[in-house]
Amino acid sequence: MISYKPFYETLYKKGITEYYLIFKQGFSANTLHRIKKGEAISTKTLDALCYALDCNVGDIIRFEKE
């Protein structure tokens, strides 16, 4: 299962809010809602998040065996 726990850890470390991602970086609220719910997001969205947060994919998602 894909976990987005690193995403929130990265936001905290960098001092970035969801508000900033939505209103300053142009991410949709639905995208952040999907992340919160643990639902799938596209690789294009992952790429955009990595660019906006200046981080690697591993700083946003990780695989956890159930």
BELMOWO-V660950 format. One record per backbone hydrogen bond with DSSP energy under -0.5 kcal/mol. CO is the residue of the C=O (numbers start at 0). NH is the residue of the N-H. Records with the same first field share a line. If there is no record, write none. Layout:
BEGIN
CO=NH + NH
END
This chain:
BEGIN
0=63
2=61
3=6 + 7
4=8
5=9
6=10
7=11
8=12
9=13
10=14 + 15
11=14
16=20
17=21
18=22
19=23 + 24
20=26
21=25
27=31
28=32
29=33
30=34
31=35
32=36
33=37 + 38
34=37
41=45
42=46
43=47
44=48
45=49
46=50
47=51
48=52
49=53 + 54
55=58
56=59 + 60
59=6
61=2
END
